[in-house]
Amino acid sequence: MQSYRRGNINLDTGLHYLGGLEKGGILYSRFLNLGLTTLPWKRMDLDAFEEIHTPKGLYNWPQGIDRFINAMLQYFPHQREGLEKYCQLLKCTDEEWMQKTNAWDYLNSIITDSELIEVLSAPAMCKMELRRQSLPLFTFVHGTAAFIESSWRLDGAGNILVECLMRQIKQLGGQLYANKEVYKLFEADGKIISAICKDGTEFDADIFISDAHPATTLHLIEDSKVIKKIFRRRMVTQENTAGMFTLHLQVKPNAIKYFNRNILVTGTNSVWDNAIDENHVVKGIMISCPLADVINGYATCIDILTPMSWDAVKKWEDSRVFHRPDGYKEMKDSVARQCIGMAASVFPELEESIECMYSSTPLTYRDYNAIPRGSAFGYRKDYQNPLMTIVSARTPVRNLLLTGQSLMLHGLHGVTMTAEYTLKSMGEN
Ligand SMILES: Cc1cc2nc3c(=O)[nH]c(=O)nc-3n(C[C@H](O)[C@H](O)[C@H](O)COP(=O)(O)OP(=O)(O)OC[C@H]3O[C@@H](n4cnc5c(N)ncnc54)[C@H](O)[C@@H]3O)c2cc1C
């Protein structure tokens, strides 16, 4: 949720839009409890919050599940039976069944038109890892249905959400510390006694909850007496989802009108398994316009996202922020140019409107968030592996709990639900 400033603009790292914030929606009561509904949320275009450009056509997604299905029926009238089943799926609450079902296989079992599968999946391209072999239907539906119900943007930088949460923690008597990197969790008698930070400060507590990636957390207790090798191996070697290439374009004043929707552009490759690999070819992009710095209805910043695997950056893995080799910078530039080229099919004026650009890769996310291989969404969930579809919040260390996207679900909606799950596990301790 962090945002940062470059020059005059705010850049958001991982908050572009949210789903399910309408009254009665999946996030509404949770955000109400957290005091977050008072923030300036702006609903995205009701008739087209996702605009999808494929080589075969242009498709708009309206908000509301029934309206959405009706729109898809207009584009694909011959797929009525499949779309009716898809409608039931979006409203389905049988989570156990969905956890054990492969998303790609399921979509193909109800829908026979491959273009429709592309259209139904395209917005998920930058919201989850669309991996044919493993993605559980549960993850697909959770990352799709709430956004179709209603989609929202924050009218401001992501930091206002962070600041709002900070205020509440302080009001409840909590204290917050920034720039404290924990490098060791000190364990004695099967419990964590203290968290020791790199700057030498030490924090004692009865209960420790770690939001860092589980593998990162386990590295902080290498000498644990209670964590068995088998548990550590499972948590450390578990595969992670691919990362993301993000491109922030600062654009000239009055050049590009603000658009209150996401624009997806796909090429001839499927949106499934389309992460950029070692060949550095961009296969599909999401274009988003943050509301934070809109002036007189015109954008000051345009974000472009595309999935990127670790293989794309592996050869520079020994480099660190501010000390990247030229080859890495050239790769970033080439990927950025391809993204801009793809976006030009929708915004022909984009290239000449760019003032400057900033980009990040899985290496950036690895170095700033301490997430293995710069994964965008943490552990890769696999419909065939129930142990890893929902990871326990409890650890062999009795007062150490886990939370965050790797446990159950990712995205702001996912981590909020995961926090509740951790809280429940704490009660069981
Ligand atoms: C490019 C991109 C765009 C996205 N867009 C959206 C979106 O539009 N909407 C949406 O809902 N979701 C979006 N997401 C997903 C969402 O950002 C994540 O699912 C969510 O932020 C994960 O939260 P988390 O708390 O699990 O992990 P993180 O946000 O990664 O938090 C973990 C924190 O732990 C800290 N940490 C790690 N190790 C240590 C240590 N040793 N000591 C102290 N601190 C430590 C890290 O610095 C980090 O701040 C996006 C993700 C990406 C990558």
The ligand as a Gaussian input file, in Angstrom:
#p B3LYP/6-31G(d) Opt

LIG

0 1
 C        2.344000      -4.314000      -8.899000
 C        1.270000      -4.746000      -7.958000
 C        0.009000      -4.169000      -8.067000
 C       -1.004000      -4.548000      -7.195000
 N       -2.228000      -3.928000      -7.282000
 C       -3.209000      -4.241000      -6.407000
 C       -4.475000      -3.579000      -6.453000
 O       -4.714000      -2.708000      -7.289000
 N       -5.420000      -3.945000      -5.551000
 C       -5.202000      -4.897000      -4.603000
 O       -6.116000      -5.172000      -3.801000
 N       -4.004000      -5.538000      -4.534000
 C       -3.003000      -5.238000      -5.407000
 N       -1.794000      -5.883000      -5.338000
 C       -1.601000      -6.934000      -4.349000
 C       -1.339000      -6.365000      -2.967000
 O       -0.469000      -5.290000      -3.050000
 C       -0.717000      -7.461000      -2.078000
 O       -1.499000      -8.639000      -2.130000
 C       -0.608000      -6.995000      -0.627000
 O        0.070000      -5.790000      -0.511000
 C        0.129000      -8.038000       0.192000
 O        0.149000      -7.607000       1.509000
 P        1.031000      -8.313000       2.606000
 O        0.748000      -7.568000       3.841000
 O        0.829000      -9.787000       2.577000
 O        2.551000      -8.139000       2.124000
 P        3.424000      -6.837000       1.871000
 O        2.566000      -5.716000       1.425000
 O        4.550000      -7.299000       1.004000
 O        3.970000      -6.477000       3.321000
 C        5.020000      -7.167000       3.946000
 C        5.852000      -6.134000       4.662000
 O        6.807000      -6.790000       5.503000
 C        7.973000      -6.000000       5.486000
 N        9.107000      -6.813000       5.944000
 C        9.651000      -7.914000       5.344000
 N       10.696000      -8.369000       6.066000
 C       10.823000      -7.556000       7.144000
 C       11.733000      -7.512000       8.258000
 N       12.726000      -8.402000       8.398000
 N       11.577000      -6.535000       9.185000
 C       10.576000      -5.607000       9.052000
 N        9.679000      -5.598000       8.025000
 C        9.811000      -6.556000       7.085000
 C        8.097000      -5.590000       4.024000
 O        8.943000      -4.479000       3.879000
 C        6.652000      -5.260000       3.688000
 O        6.349000      -3.909000       3.939000
 C       -0.753000      -5.538000      -6.206000
 C        0.511000      -6.115000      -6.097000
 C        1.521000      -5.724000      -6.964000
 C        2.883000      -6.358000      -6.820000

